[in-house]
Amino acid sequence: MKAWRGIIPPVVTPLAGRDELDVAGLERLIEHVLAGGVHGVFVLGSTGEAPSLSARLQREMAERTIALVRGRAPVLVGITNTAFTDSVNLAQFAAERGADAVVLAPPYYFPADQPELVEYLGHLLPEVPLPLFLYNMPSFTKVSFDPDTVLRLAEMPGIVGLKDSSGSMVYFHQLRLLLARARPEFALFVGPEELLAESVLLGADGGVCGGANAWPRLYVDLYEAAVAGDQQRLAALHERVIWISSHIYRVGRYPSRYLKGLKCALGLLGICSDFLAEPFHRFREDERRKVAEFLAEMEGAEQGWTV
C-alpha cells in the first residue's frame, strides 16, 4: 500500500475577520473531518484561500492545525508563493511545527516554461526539509506541469506525488501511464471531486476534495468503494457528490461561488464561520437561504440515498 492515499480535504481557513482566525471554528472543523475518517489534512491550498491570507495568518493556520490534529493524520501545508524565499521559509516553519509534507504549485505571476519549472524545483528542494507534492492548478497559475516534466521532477529526491486540479482526464491518463512505468510509488491525487470515482477506479491514489470539509464520510466512503471495485455503491455515492456540485456549488453568479457555497454550508452546519478573505464576501441573505434549502433537501434525501 502506498504511503500517501485516500481523502485529504483541502480545509477551508475559518475566518473571524480580515486577518483573524476563527479558532473555535477551526477546532470544530478539524475534529469534524477527522471523525469522518479522512486520510490527511491539507492547509493553505486554494480552498483554504492561501493567496489571500497574510504571511502571519498562513503561519498561524498551519501551526494551529498541526497542534489540533495531534498526529492523528498527516498534515500537508501549502507553500505556493511568488517569492522563492517565502516558500522556503514557510516550508521550514511547517517542518519545525511538525507538518508531514508540503504542497507547491508553480509561482503564479510570471508564467514559467517547463525547463524553468524544473530548474526552480531543483533550487527549491535542497531548502525544503519535508516531502513535497506538486500541485497542478493551471486555471489559477497559468502554468501546467507537462507530463514529461512531472516525470523528470518525480526522479528528484523529495518529490513524492502530485495533486492534479486541471480537470482533464486526458492529462490524468497520460500521467498515470508514465508514472506507473517509471515511478510506481509516486502518489497521484485528483482535485475535482466530480472526477474522484472514475480517477480512483483507474489508478489515482485518492482525492483532495473540498466537499470533504462538510461531508468527509461521503468522500471517504466513495474512495473506499472505488478501491474495492464496488460499482453499485460507487454509483450511488458518486450521485451524491454530483448533487452537491450541481446545487451547493452553483448558488450565486460568480466564479467564487464554489468557495462561497462551501463556506456557507459549513456555517449553516455550525462547523465554522463563513467569513471569506478579500476580495470575496460571504453570501447575502437570499443566497444563504438557498444553500439552507439545499442542505434541508440533502437531509431529507438521506434515507433514499442509503446504500
N, C-alpha and C positions, 0 to 999 in steps of 0.2 A: 504494500500500500504506500502511495506517495506521502511525503511529509506534509505537503500542502494540498488540501482538498476541501470540498464541501461548500457550505454557505457562509460567506464572510460579509456581513452587511456593511455598506459604507455609511456609518452612522451620521445622522444629522448633528449639527452643532446647536444644542439648545441655547437660545439667547434670551437674556432678560433686558438687553439694551444694546446700543450700537457696539459697545466694547465690553460687554458684561455677560458672563456665562450664567445660564440658569443651572446652578449647581445641583439643586434638588431634582430638577428635571433630568439632568444627565445621569444622576444615580438611578432614578427610576428606569430610564431608557436602557442603561447597561444591564440592570437586573432583568428587565423585560426580554431583551434579546438573548441573554444567556439562558434564561428559563425556557426559551423556545428552542434550545438545542443547537445554536449556531456553532460553527467550527472555528470562528475567529471574529475579530472586530477590526475594522479599518476606519481610522480617523483622518480628517483633513484631506478628504477627497472632494470630488465635485459636489456630491450630495451634502457633504459637510461644509460647503461654501468656503473652502480654504482660501482661494484667491482674494476673497472679500474680507478676510479677518486680519487684524493686526498681528505682527510677529509675536507680541506679548500674549495675545489671546490664543494663537496657534499653540504656543508652548503650554499654556495653562490647560487647553483642551487635551493635549497629548498626555501631560503629566497626570491630570485628574483621572483620565480614562484608564491609564495603566494602573494607577492605585486602586481604582474601583474594581477592575477585572481581577486583580489579585492572583494572577497566574492561572485562572480557570480556563482561559483560552488564549491563543496567540493574539497579540495586538500589533497591527501594522499601522505605520504612520506615514502619511503623505508628505513628501519633501519637495514637491514641484515648486519651482520658483524661477523667475527670470534671471536672478543673480546666483551664480555658481556658489559663492561663499555662503549665501543664506541657506541653500540646500544642504551644504556640508554641515553648517552649524546646527541646523535642525536635526539632521541625522545623528550627529554626535550627542545632542541633547537627548533625543529619543533613546539612544543606546544607554546613556547614563541612567535614565529613569526606568529602564527595564523593558523597552519595546523588543519585539521579536523580529521585525523586518521593517523595511521602508519601501515606499512606492513612489516611482518617479515617472512623470510624463515629460515630453520634450519641453524645453523653455518655450513659452507661448507668445513672445512678441516678435522677435526676429525669426523668420522661417529658415531653419537649418536644413541643409540637404543631408542625404544619407551618410556620406563619408564624415561629415561634420558631427553627426549624432554619434557615430562610432568613436570618433576622437574625443568627444565630450564625455562619454561614458568611461573611456579609457583614463581620462584625467580624474573623473569623479570617484571611481571605485576605490582607489587606494586610500581615499579620505573617509570612506563610509564604513563604519565598523559593524554593519549588520547585513544580512541577506537582502537583496534588492529585487523588487518586482518592477518590470517595465509596465507602463500604463499607456495604452494606445487609445487616444481620445482626439481624433483628428478634427471633429466638429468644433472643439474648443481651442486646440493648439495650432491648427492649420497644417500640422505635420503628422504624417503617419510613419510608423516603423515598418518599412517594407519587409516582406517575409524573409528575403535573403539577409537583410540587416539584422533581423531578430536571430537568425541562425548564427551569424557572426557574433552577436552580443551574447548569445547563450553559451558560447565557448569561453567567455570571460569568467574567471572565478568570482563568485559572489552574486552573479545574476541567476536567480532561481526560478523565475516564472514571468508571466505576462498576463495582465488583465486587458482584454480587448473590448472596448466600448464603441467600436466602429459601426456595429450593427450589420456588418457584411458577413454573410455565411460563406461566401466565396473566399474571403480573406481568412476566415477561421479554418476552412478546409485546407487551404494552402499551408497555413502554419502547422496544422495538426500533422499533415503528412511529412513535412520537412523535419519537424521535431521528433516525430515517432521513430524516424530512422536514425537521426544523429544524436538527439538528447532526450531519450525516453523519460528521464527523471525530471525534465523541465515541466513546471506546472503551467497549465493553460486555463484561465478563467474567462468567463464572459460577463459583461456588464448588463446589457439589456435583458431584463427578466423575461420578456416575451420570447426570447430565444433560449432560455435556460433548458427546457425539457429536451429539445432536439440536440442542443450542443452537448449535453452530458451523455445522451444516448450515443452520440457519435464520437465521444472521446474527450470532451472537456473534463477538467478536474473539479469544476464547481462554478459557482456564480457569486458575483459581488452585486447583490440585488438591493436596490433602495427600499423596495416594499417590505423587506425583512426587518426594517426598523419597526414597523407597526404589526406585521403578521409573520414573525420569524418561523413559527412552527409550520406554516403553509409552505414556505420555501424549502425548509429542511425536509419536509415530507416529500415534496416534489423531487428534490435531489435524490433522496433515498429510493424513490420509486423508479427513477431513471437508472440508477446504478443497478437495481435489482431486475430491470427489464420488465417491470410490471406495467404493461401497456394500458390496461383498463384503469388502474389507479392513477397512472401518469396523466391520462387524458382528462380525467375528472379534476385533478389538481391544476393542470395547465389551464383548464377553463376558468378556474377562479382567478388565476394570475392575469389572464387576458381581460377578465371582467374588471379587475382593479385598474388595469392600464387604460381601458377604454371608458372608464367612468371617473374614478377619483382623480386621475392624472389629466383629465380632459376638461375639468372645470376651469373657467376663465378663458381669456383670449390670447394671452401672450406666451412666448416660448418658456417663460419661467413657471408655467402652470404646474408642471410635474413637481417641482420643489415646493411650491405653494400648497398644492393639494396634499402632498405627503406630510408637510409640517402641520397643516390644518387638521388632518386626520389624527396626527399624534396629539395635538392639543385637545381635540374633542374627545379622544380616548383617555384623557387625563394623564398622559405619559410625560409630556414636556411642553414648554412654551412653543408657540407657533411664530414667534418673532423672527424676521429674516434680516440678514445683513443688507445694507445699502449696496446696490441701488434698488433692491426689491423691498416690497412691503407685504405684510400678511394680507390674506383675503379680507375683503369687506363683507358686510353682513349678508348680502344676497348670495355671494359665492360660498361663504361659510355655511349658510343654511342648506345649500345644495349638497355640499360634502356631507353634512349631517344626515340628510335624506338618504344618500348613498350608503352611509355606514349603517343606518337603520335597515335599509334594504338588504345589505350583506348579512346582518344579524338574523333577519327573518328568513333568509335563504339557506342558512347553515344546515338546517335539517335536510333540505333537498340536496345539498351538496355532500352529505355524508357518504364516504366511500369506505 
